[in-house]
Amino acid sequence: MEPIRKESLADAVSDRVLALIREGKYRAGDRLPTERELAGQLGVGRTSVREGLRYLEKLGVLDIHQGRGMMVRSLSLEDVFLNSLPVSAIVELPEKQIRDIMHARRVLELESARLAASERTAEDLARMADLVEAQKRNLERPEEWLALDGLFHVAVARASDNEALVQLIRLLWDMLFKHSEAILRNEIIVTSSTSYHEQIYHAIE
């Protein structure tokens, strides 16, 4: 484990620019001042400004192009969720909250399947069919099967053509991933779930 370092000037620059964006000083599509101007406004060197802005570019907050300057990006829902904490690695949930998340998943997945029935494309159907067949092939490989389980539910959500449903279902499934070991030990659940997935696919088809 690396020792804690004192916050660098570059970190302070990125934090300050993020704060200005949150406050509405800069909005999606707005052009930021030049490195020289920002350095003067923030009272730091241009190297610190450059490093801080490059970090925001990696996060997907800024678009930086030589000769065109720096602009605030319009983030998609996927951008927002992908830059969040890896919840599956840190969340420890009591039984009541696990049940709550399972209930929320059922509500969201029912609606995503309903929408998918009218919005799905041929590509969506092919993706779902491939995942069901892959689950059938991995009934005796619980870890692989569980990963495919999550991919199937996300595929149904993508077929709904609703990005919010995609990201919420992905997040809830990710939160439950660590708590799914009981499923891996139960052959009946694995087999029946695969059968249910096939029925869902055919209903959407």
C-alpha positions as CSV (number, residue, x, y, z in Angstrom):
1,M,0.0,0.0,0.0
2,E,1.4,3.4,-1.0
3,P,1.8,6.1,1.7
4,I,-0.7,8.9,1.6
5,R,0.6,11.9,-0.3
6,K,-0.2,15.5,0.3
7,E,-2.7,16.8,-2.3
8,S,-0.9,18.0,-5.3
9,L,-1.6,21.3,-7.1
10,A,-2.8,19.3,-10.1
11,D,-5.4,17.6,-7.8
12,A,-6.5,21.0,-6.5
13,V,-6.9,22.3,-10.1
14,S,-9.1,19.4,-11.1
15,D,-11.2,19.7,-7.9
16,R,-11.7,23.4,-8.6
17,V,-12.7,23.0,-12.2
18,L,-15.2,20.2,-11.2
19,A,-16.6,22.5,-8.5
20,L,-17.1,25.3,-11.1
21,I,-18.9,22.8,-13.4
22,R,-21.2,21.7,-10.5
23,E,-21.9,25.3,-9.6
24,G,-23.1,25.9,-13.2
25,K,-20.2,28.3,-14.1
26,Y,-19.4,26.0,-17.0
27,R,-22.0,23.8,-18.7
28,A,-21.9,21.1,-21.3
29,G,-20.5,22.5,-24.5
30,D,-18.9,25.5,-22.8
31,R,-15.2,26.3,-23.6
32,L,-12.9,26.7,-20.7
33,P,-10.3,29.5,-20.5
34,T,-6.8,28.6,-21.8
35,E,-4.2,27.0,-19.7
36,R,-2.4,30.3,-19.3
37,E,-5.7,32.0,-18.2
38,L,-6.6,29.3,-15.7
39,A,-3.1,29.3,-14.3
40,G,-3.4,33.1,-13.6
41,Q,-6.9,32.7,-12.2
42,L,-6.0,29.9,-9.9
43,G,-2.6,31.1,-8.9
44,V,-0.7,28.0,-10.0
45,G,1.8,27.0,-12.7
46,R,0.7,25.9,-16.2
47,T,2.1,22.4,-15.6
48,S,-0.2,21.9,-12.7
49,V,-3.1,23.2,-14.7
50,R,-2.2,20.9,-17.6
51,E,-2.0,17.8,-15.3
52,G,-5.3,18.6,-13.6
53,L,-7.1,19.1,-16.9
54,R,-5.7,15.9,-18.4
55,Y,-7.1,14.0,-15.4
56,L,-10.5,15.4,-16.1
57,E,-10.1,14.4,-19.7
58,K,-9.5,10.8,-18.6
59,L,-12.6,10.9,-16.5
60,G,-14.5,12.0,-19.5
61,V,-15.5,15.4,-18.1
62,L,-13.5,17.4,-20.7
63,D,-12.7,17.2,-24.4
64,I,-9.2,18.6,-25.1
65,H,-8.1,19.2,-28.7
66,Q,-5.0,20.9,-29.8
67,G,-5.9,24.2,-31.5
68,R,-9.6,24.0,-30.5
69,G,-9.2,24.4,-26.7
70,M,-11.0,22.6,-23.9
71,M,-14.7,22.0,-23.7
72,V,-17.0,20.5,-21.1
73,R,-18.4,17.2,-22.3
74,S,-22.1,16.3,-22.2
75,L,-21.9,13.1,-20.2
76,S,-24.1,10.1,-20.9
77,L,-25.7,8.0,-18.2
78,E,-23.1,5.3,-18.9
79,D,-20.3,7.8,-18.3
80,V,-21.7,8.7,-14.9
81,F,-22.1,5.1,-13.8
82,L,-18.8,3.9,-15.2
83,N,-17.0,6.6,-13.2
84,S,-18.7,5.6,-9.9
85,L,-17.1,3.4,-7.2
86,P,-16.9,-0.4,-7.9
87,V,-19.7,-1.1,-5.5
88,S,-19.5,-4.9,-5.9
89,A,-16.1,-4.8,-4.2
90,I,-17.0,-2.7,-1.2
91,V,-20.7,-3.2,-0.3
92,E,-21.6,-5.6,2.5
93,L,-25.4,-5.8,2.7
94,P,-27.6,-7.1,5.5
95,E,-30.3,-9.6,4.5
96,K,-33.1,-7.0,4.6
97,Q,-31.3,-4.8,2.1
98,I,-30.5,-7.8,-0.2
99,R,-34.3,-8.5,-0.3
100,D,-35.0,-4.8,-1.0
101,I,-32.6,-4.8,-3.9
102,M,-34.0,-8.1,-5.3
103,H,-37.5,-6.5,-5.2
104,A,-36.2,-3.4,-7.0
105,R,-34.6,-5.6,-9.6
106,R,-37.8,-7.5,-10.2
107,V,-39.7,-4.2,-10.7
108,L,-37.1,-2.8,-13.1
109,E,-36.6,-6.0,-15.0
110,L,-40.3,-6.5,-15.5
111,E,-40.6,-3.0,-17.1
112,S,-37.4,-3.5,-19.2
113,A,-38.8,-6.8,-20.6
114,R,-42.1,-5.1,-21.4
115,L,-40.4,-2.3,-23.3
116,A,-38.0,-4.8,-25.0
117,A,-41.0,-6.6,-26.4
118,S,-41.8,-3.6,-28.5
119,E,-38.4,-1.9,-29.0
120,R,-36.0,-4.8,-29.5
121,T,-34.0,-5.2,-32.7
122,A,-32.8,-8.3,-34.5
123,E,-29.4,-7.6,-33.0
124,D,-30.9,-7.5,-29.5
125,L,-32.6,-10.8,-30.0
126,A,-29.5,-12.4,-31.3
127,R,-27.6,-11.2,-28.3
128,M,-30.1,-12.6,-25.9
129,A,-30.3,-15.9,-27.7
130,D,-26.5,-16.2,-27.6
131,L,-26.4,-15.6,-23.9
132,V,-29.1,-18.2,-23.2
133,E,-27.2,-20.8,-25.2
134,A,-24.0,-19.8,-23.4
135,Q,-25.7,-20.3,-20.0
136,K,-26.8,-23.8,-21.1
137,R,-23.2,-24.7,-22.0
138,N,-22.0,-23.4,-18.6
139,L,-24.5,-25.1,-16.2
140,E,-21.6,-26.9,-14.6
141,R,-19.4,-23.8,-14.4
142,P,-21.2,-21.7,-11.8
143,E,-18.9,-18.6,-11.9
144,E,-19.2,-18.4,-15.7
145,W,-22.9,-19.0,-15.5
146,L,-23.4,-16.2,-13.0
147,A,-21.5,-13.7,-15.1
148,L,-23.7,-14.6,-18.1
149,D,-26.8,-14.2,-15.9
150,G,-25.9,-10.5,-15.4
151,L,-25.2,-10.0,-19.0
152,F,-28.6,-11.5,-20.0
153,H,-30.5,-9.0,-17.8
154,V,-28.4,-6.1,-19.1
155,A,-29.1,-7.3,-22.7
156,V,-32.9,-7.3,-22.0
157,A,-32.6,-3.8,-20.6
158,R,-30.6,-2.6,-23.7
159,A,-33.4,-4.0,-25.9
160,S,-35.8,-1.7,-24.0
161,D,-34.0,1.3,-25.6
162,N,-33.9,3.0,-22.1
163,E,-30.4,3.8,-21.0
164,A,-31.5,4.6,-17.4
165,L,-32.9,1.1,-17.1
166,V,-29.6,-0.4,-18.4
167,Q,-27.5,1.4,-15.9
168,L,-29.8,0.9,-12.9
169,I,-30.2,-2.8,-13.6
170,R,-26.4,-3.1,-14.1
171,L,-25.8,-1.3,-10.8
172,L,-28.3,-3.4,-8.8
173,W,-27.0,-6.6,-10.3
174,D,-23.4,-5.6,-9.4
175,M,-24.4,-4.8,-5.8
176,L,-25.8,-8.4,-5.5
177,F,-22.9,-10.1,-7.2
178,K,-21.0,-10.9,-4.0
179,H,-24.1,-12.2,-2.3
180,S,-24.9,-14.7,-5.0
181,E,-22.7,-17.6,-3.8
182,A,-25.8,-19.5,-2.6
183,I,-27.0,-19.6,-6.2
184,L,-23.8,-21.1,-7.4
185,R,-24.2,-24.0,-5.0
186,N,-27.8,-24.8,-6.0
187,E,-28.0,-26.7,-9.3
188,I,-31.8,-26.5,-9.4
189,I,-31.7,-22.7,-9.2
190,V,-29.1,-22.5,-12.0
191,T,-31.1,-24.8,-14.3
192,S,-34.5,-23.2,-13.6
193,S,-33.1,-19.7,-14.0
194,T,-31.7,-20.6,-17.4
195,S,-35.1,-22.0,-18.4
196,Y,-36.7,-18.8,-17.3
197,H,-34.3,-16.7,-19.3
198,E,-35.1,-18.8,-22.4
199,Q,-38.8,-18.1,-21.8
200,I,-38.2,-14.4,-21.4
201,Y,-36.3,-14.4,-24.6
202,H,-39.1,-16.1,-26.5
203,A,-41.7,-13.8,-25.0
204,I,-39.8,-10.8,-26.1
205,E,-39.2,-12.3,-29.5
